């Protein structure tokens, strides 16, 4: 009986952790990557970005303003948070990440580390 209770509790824990996976576009150029994540309904205050080791985690809580006394009669999406996790390449510099949130789109710029940046080698005529 206790085994069934443990399984039910772990299922409840997973359900409370459920989140939408925001669609993401990643664009790479010679100096780094730019990541665009669609997160409609997430405000700057409800957005959490953190890097731990080589892992980037994007989380955001959706806050929709519903007029007082009203409730939605139908909702296709019942989850109220986004979550996406990425493993960063060693070529990227996590200390220099910049982020911008505009119109529900998160833009993250992660530059390449100095050692991974392309560089021009000067050739001298002799």
NUVOBA-820612 format. One line per field, with one value per residue: residue number from 1; residue in three letters; chain; x, y, z of N, C-alpha, C in turn. Coordinates in Angstrom, 2 decimals. Layout:
<recs>
num [NUM,...]
residu [ALA,...]
chaine [A,...]
n.x [X,...]
n.y [Y,...]
n.z [Z,...]
ca.x [X,...]
ca.y [Y,...]
ca.z [Z,...]
c.x [X,...]
c.y [Y,...]
c.z [Z,...]
</recs>
This chain:
<recs>
num [1,2,3,4,5,6,7,8,9,10,11,12,13,14,15,16,17,18,19,20,21,22,23,24,25,26,27,28,29,30,31,32,33,34,35,36,37,38,39,40,41,42,43,44,45,46,47,48,49,50,51,52,53,54,55,56,57,58,59,60,61,62,63,64,65,66,67,68,69,70,71,72,73,74,75,76,77,78,79,80,81,82,83,84,85,86,87,88,89,90,91,92,93,94,95,96,97,98,99,100,101,102,103,104,105,106,107,108,109,110,111,112,113,114,115,116,117,118,119,120,121,122,123,124,125,126]
residu [UNK,UNK,UNK,UNK,UNK,UNK,UNK,UNK,UNK,UNK,UNK,UNK,UNK,UNK,UNK,UNK,UNK,UNK,UNK,UNK,UNK,UNK,UNK,UNK,UNK,UNK,UNK,UNK,UNK,UNK,UNK,UNK,UNK,UNK,UNK,UNK,UNK,UNK,UNK,UNK,UNK,UNK,UNK,UNK,UNK,UNK,UNK,UNK,UNK,UNK,UNK,UNK,UNK,UNK,UNK,UNK,UNK,UNK,UNK,UNK,UNK,UNK,UNK,UNK,UNK,UNK,UNK,UNK,UNK,UNK,UNK,UNK,UNK,UNK,UNK,UNK,UNK,UNK,UNK,UNK,UNK,UNK,UNK,UNK,UNK,UNK,UNK,UNK,UNK,UNK,UNK,UNK,UNK,UNK,UNK,UNK,UNK,UNK,UNK,UNK,UNK,UNK,UNK,UNK,UNK,UNK,UNK,UNK,UNK,UNK,UNK,UNK,UNK,UNK,UNK,UNK,UNK,UNK,UNK,UNK,UNK,UNK,UNK,UNK,UNK,UNK]
chaine [A,A,A,A,A,A,A,A,A,A,A,A,A,A,A,A,A,A,A,A,A,A,A,A,A,A,A,A,A,A,A,A,A,A,A,A,A,A,A,A,A,A,A,A,A,A,A,A,A,A,A,A,A,A,A,A,A,A,A,A,A,A,A,A,A,A,A,A,A,A,A,A,A,A,A,A,A,A,A,A,A,A,A,A,A,A,A,A,A,A,A,A,A,A,A,A,A,A,A,A,A,A,A,A,A,A,A,A,A,A,A,A,A,A,A,A,A,A,A,A,A,A,A,A,A,A]
n.x [0.82,1.95,3.83,2.26,1.20,3.55,4.18,1.93,2.33,4.75,3.87,2.09,3.93,5.40,3.37,2.87,5.17,4.95,5.29,5.01,6.82,8.63,8.64,11.68,14.13,17.38,20.12,23.21,26.28,29.55,30.48,28.99,25.88,22.41,19.43,16.01,13.09,9.71,7.48,4.71,2.68,4.34,5.88,8.61,9.18,8.31,10.02,12.67,15.99,18.78,22.15,23.94,26.88,27.35,24.76,21.89,18.97,15.68,12.89,9.50,6.63,3.29,1.15,-1.96,-4.26,-7.37,-10.53,-12.14,-14.44,-14.90,-14.44,-12.56,-14.36,-13.46,-10.35,-7.48,-4.90,-3.70,-1.57,0.53,3.12,6.36,9.17,12.48,15.47,18.91,22.04,25.09,27.67,31.22,32.51,31.11,30.58,29.37,29.38,28.92,26.30,23.46,20.14,16.84,13.46,10.65,7.46,6.53,8.57,11.58,14.90,18.05,21.47,24.42,27.71,30.64,33.43,36.58,38.77,37.52,36.68,36.74,39.76,41.86,44.88,47.80,49.84,53.16,55.21,58.30]
n.y [-1.19,1.28,1.65,2.20,4.64,6.19,6.23,7.59,10.06,10.87,11.17,13.30,15.26,15.50,16.45,18.95,20.17,20.45,22.07,24.38,24.08,26.52,27.61,27.87,29.72,29.48,31.33,31.35,33.09,34.29,35.35,34.45,33.19,33.83,33.59,33.13,33.07,32.24,33.52,34.27,36.31,36.35,38.37,40.68,40.60,38.09,36.37,34.07,33.56,31.52,30.39,27.53,26.02,24.44,24.70,26.27,27.70,28.56,30.07,30.97,32.58,32.66,35.39,36.26,38.82,38.68,40.00,41.07,38.91,37.39,34.29,32.05,30.30,28.35,26.84,26.20,25.82,24.86,25.05,27.20,28.09,28.46,26.49,25.78,24.08,24.25,22.93,24.46,25.14,24.76,26.71,29.03,32.07,32.23,34.26,36.63,36.95,38.51,39.76,40.35,41.24,41.49,42.22,39.60,37.99,36.55,37.51,36.29,36.87,35.24,35.47,34.17,32.71,34.38,32.76,31.23,32.93,34.11,35.18,37.51,36.99,38.71,39.18,39.60,41.15,40.04]
n.z [0.00,0.78,-1.26,-3.51,-2.66,-2.60,-5.34,-6.32,-5.03,-6.22,-8.84,-8.49,-7.76,-10.14,-11.81,-10.68,-11.41,-14.10,-17.22,-19.95,-22.99,-24.37,-27.79,-29.59,-31.37,-32.61,-33.51,-35.01,-35.25,-36.24,-33.86,-31.72,-30.23,-30.77,-29.10,-29.45,-27.69,-27.56,-25.37,-24.56,-22.44,-20.25,-17.88,-17.26,-14.55,-13.83,-15.01,-15.07,-15.42,-15.42,-15.10,-14.53,-14.09,-17.11,-17.91,-19.09,-17.93,-18.61,-17.34,-16.88,-15.60,-16.54,-16.60,-16.88,-17.32,-16.09,-16.12,-13.09,-11.50,-13.70,-15.45,-17.45,-19.97,-21.55,-22.13,-23.94,-23.18,-20.14,-18.48,-16.60,-16.79,-18.31,-19.32,-20.13,-20.88,-21.61,-22.76,-22.66,-25.00,-24.62,-25.96,-25.62,-23.73,-20.69,-18.80,-20.03,-20.95,-22.36,-21.95,-23.21,-23.07,-25.01,-26.12,-25.57,-26.48,-25.72,-25.94,-26.04,-25.91,-26.37,-26.25,-27.96,-26.27,-25.72,-26.64,-28.56,-30.50,-33.87,-35.38,-37.00,-38.67,-38.90,-41.70,-42.49,-44.89,-46.12]
ca.x [0.00,2.81,4.46,1.28,1.13,4.77,4.05,0.95,2.95,5.73,3.11,1.61,5.08,5.69,2.29,3.04,6.35,4.67,5.44,5.05,8.16,8.48,9.36,12.93,14.97,18.77,20.86,24.64,27.16,30.96,30.83,28.18,24.55,21.26,18.33,14.71,12.10,8.36,6.92,3.62,2.05,5.36,6.44,10.01,9.22,8.00,10.99,13.84,17.06,19.98,23.15,24.66,27.82,27.13,23.32,21.08,17.57,14.75,11.59,8.64,5.25,2.32,0.17,-2.97,-5.22,-8.77,-11.35,-12.72,-15.77,-14.98,-13.61,-12.61,-15.27,-12.71,-8.92,-6.74,-3.66,-3.99,-0.34,0.76,4.54,7.25,10.48,13.33,16.84,19.89,23.44,25.91,28.97,32.39,32.94,30.33,30.98,28.15,29.50,28.59,24.97,22.55,18.76,15.86,12.10,9.82,6.26,6.41,9.71,12.83,16.09,19.28,22.70,25.51,28.90,31.66,34.58,37.70,39.57,36.75,36.35,37.62,40.68,42.62,46.32,48.52,50.96,54.15,56.02,59.68]
ca.y [0.00,2.46,1.79,2.89,6.02,6.85,6.45,8.66,11.32,11.29,11.65,14.63,16.17,15.76,17.27,20.32,20.69,20.50,23.40,24.46,24.26,27.59,27.42,28.63,29.79,29.78,31.83,31.42,33.81,34.05,35.86,33.86,32.76,34.59,32.68,33.79,32.16,32.81,33.34,35.24,36.37,36.39,39.70,40.69,40.24,36.66,35.64,33.63,33.01,31.26,29.48,26.78,25.20,24.62,24.56,27.48,27.40,29.65,29.79,32.14,32.34,33.40,36.11,36.85,39.65,38.34,40.96,40.57,38.31,36.58,33.10,31.54,29.17,27.34,27.14,25.12,25.64,24.96,25.25,28.64,28.45,27.95,26.05,25.19,23.92,24.03,22.72,25.42,24.71,25.35,27.86,30.21,32.75,32.46,35.46,37.82,36.81,39.66,39.33,41.40,40.71,42.48,41.68,38.15,37.27,36.69,37.47,36.09,36.90,34.58,35.57,33.13,33.06,34.96,31.73,30.64,33.98,34.13,36.31,37.69,36.89,39.66,38.61,40.61,40.87,40.02]
ca.z [0.00,0.83,-2.57,-4.36,-2.18,-3.06,-6.78,-6.49,-4.61,-7.22,-9.99,-8.12,-7.80,-11.55,-12.35,-10.21,-12.09,-15.53,-17.80,-21.40,-23.56,-25.35,-29.04,-29.58,-32.56,-32.26,-34.66,-34.70,-36.15,-35.90,-32.53,-30.66,-30.61,-30.31,-28.86,-29.38,-27.10,-27.52,-24.03,-24.38,-21.13,-19.20,-17.67,-16.83,-13.13,-13.68,-15.82,-14.31,-16.26,-14.65,-15.65,-13.51,-14.85,-18.55,-18.14,-19.11,-17.65,-18.85,-16.74,-16.81,-15.17,-17.32,-15.79,-17.76,-16.59,-16.34,-15.37,-11.84,-11.63,-14.92,-15.54,-18.83,-20.15,-22.30,-22.22,-24.59,-22.44,-18.71,-17.73,-16.48,-16.78,-19.36,-18.83,-21.17,-20.40,-22.67,-22.39,-23.40,-25.50,-23.94,-26.76,-25.25,-22.49,-19.93,-17.97,-20.83,-21.52,-22.23,-22.19,-23.47,-23.24,-25.69,-26.79,-25.38,-27.06,-24.99,-26.81,-25.28,-26.71,-25.67,-27.13,-27.86,-25.42,-26.50,-27.31,-29.65,-31.46,-35.03,-35.36,-38.23,-38.44,-39.75,-42.45,-42.85,-46.08,-45.67]
c.x [0.87,3.51,3.53,1.16,2.35,4.69,3.07,1.55,3.96,5.03,2.57,2.74,5.43,4.63,2.45,4.25,6.11,4.74,5.39,6.49,8.05,9.23,10.57,13.59,16.36,19.51,22.31,25.35,28.59,31.32,29.98,26.84,23.52,20.09,17.05,13.71,10.75,7.73,5.80,3.00,3.03,5.91,7.89,10.14,8.99,8.94,12.21,14.82,18.24,20.86,23.88,25.57,27.64,25.64,22.62,19.63,16.74,13.41,10.79,7.23,4.31,1.36,-0.78,-3.96,-6.63,-9.59,-12.02,-14.14,-15.94,-14.04,-13.66,-13.56,-14.59,-11.25,-8.20,-5.45,-3.95,-2.73,0.00,2.24,5.27,8.54,11.22,14.76,17.75,21.26,24.27,27.24,30.08,32.92,32.23,30.78,29.73,28.20,29.05,27.22,24.19,21.15,17.85,14.51,11.24,8.68,6.17,7.54,10.96,13.98,17.31,20.46,23.80,26.73,29.83,32.77,35.70,38.47,38.84,36.38,37.28,38.54,41.48,44.11,47.00,49.70,51.89,54.92,57.48,60.67]
c.y [1.26,2.70,2.55,4.36,6.81,7.17,7.59,10.01,11.79,11.77,13.05,15.65,16.51,16.65,18.72,20.98,20.86,21.94,23.29,24.63,25.34,27.27,28.37,28.58,30.17,30.15,31.97,32.26,33.61,34.49,35.29,33.37,33.74,33.62,33.50,32.78,32.87,32.48,34.34,35.15,36.41,37.82,39.57,40.22,38.75,35.77,35.30,32.97,32.73,30.22,28.84,25.80,25.49,24.51,25.91,27.07,28.68,29.25,31.08,31.75,33.25,34.10,36.84,37.62,39.28,39.31,40.30,40.05,37.47,35.39,32.61,30.35,28.04,27.77,25.95,24.82,25.87,25.17,26.73,29.00,27.79,27.49,25.39,25.18,23.60,23.74,23.62,24.81,25.40,26.56,29.15,30.77,33.09,33.71,36.71,37.72,38.10,39.18,40.53,40.71,41.80,41.78,40.16,37.33,37.59,36.55,37.37,36.12,36.30,34.61,34.37,33.64,33.57,33.90,31.10,31.65,33.86,35.34,36.33,37.68,37.82,38.96,39.74,40.17,40.96,40.12]
c.z [0.00,-0.50,-3.52,-3.95,-2.65,-4.55,-7.03,-6.11,-5.65,-8.49,-9.72,-8.21,-9.25,-12.16,-11.93,-10.87,-13.59,-16.03,-19.32,-21.85,-24.63,-26.64,-29.08,-30.94,-32.08,-33.54,-34.25,-35.73,-35.66,-34.49,-31.40,-31.17,-30.05,-30.25,-28.72,-28.85,-27.02,-26.17,-23.77,-22.99,-19.96,-19.09,-17.21,-15.38,-12.90,-14.50,-14.98,-15.28,-15.35,-15.35,-14.48,-14.24,-16.33,-18.91,-18.03,-18.89,-17.83,-18.25,-16.68,-16.43,-15.96,-16.37,-16.74,-16.90,-17.02,-15.50,-14.16,-12.09,-12.88,-14.82,-16.97,-18.91,-20.91,-22.35,-22.85,-23.85,-20.96,-17.87,-17.72,-16.38,-17.94,-18.71,-19.99,-20.65,-21.58,-22.08,-23.29,-23.80,-24.71,-24.70,-26.35,-23.90,-21.67,-19.05,-18.72,-21.52,-21.33,-22.61,-22.36,-23.70,-23.85,-26.41,-26.71,-25.97,-26.24,-25.98,-25.90,-26.25,-25.86,-26.59,-26.96,-26.95,-26.32,-27.28,-28.50,-30.73,-32.68,-34.94,-36.64,-37.87,-39.45,-40.41,-42.84,-44.07,-45.68,-46.69]
</recs>
